Amino acid sequence: MYQQVEFSLSPRKAGFHLITGEIVAKLPSLPTTGILNLFIKHTSAALTINENADPDVRTDLKSIFDRIVREREPYYTHTMEGPDDMPAHAKASIIGNSVTIPITAGRLNLGTWQGIYLCEFRKFGGARKIVATIAGEG
């Protein structure tokens, strides 16, 4: 069995945002056993899985990525969409555009301290479109 749904996430400011609850709320009933793939249809935001308990992790990740890939570097040539655009593309390429999560007993089988993150790299990225593909049985 395969199911696929597309939906938008609420707009968020730049940062690392825990979105597990928002994702689960937008999914259809999950199979007993299977796989969920989430794909973000954007080049300036990303998806990842990381710590879901301490919000300092999200703050630290933003600080790390802002230090690794800085705005307004003189060697950027893609600058027409603002100083946060090219760095957003680079950061999104580093993290990636999809995550895959096992489904067990009809639920996402995340670790105790794992959550799904939207990594928003634009100051005003707007609503982000997600394609959720579910493969499973039962």
Disulfide bonds with the S-S distance in Angstrom:
none
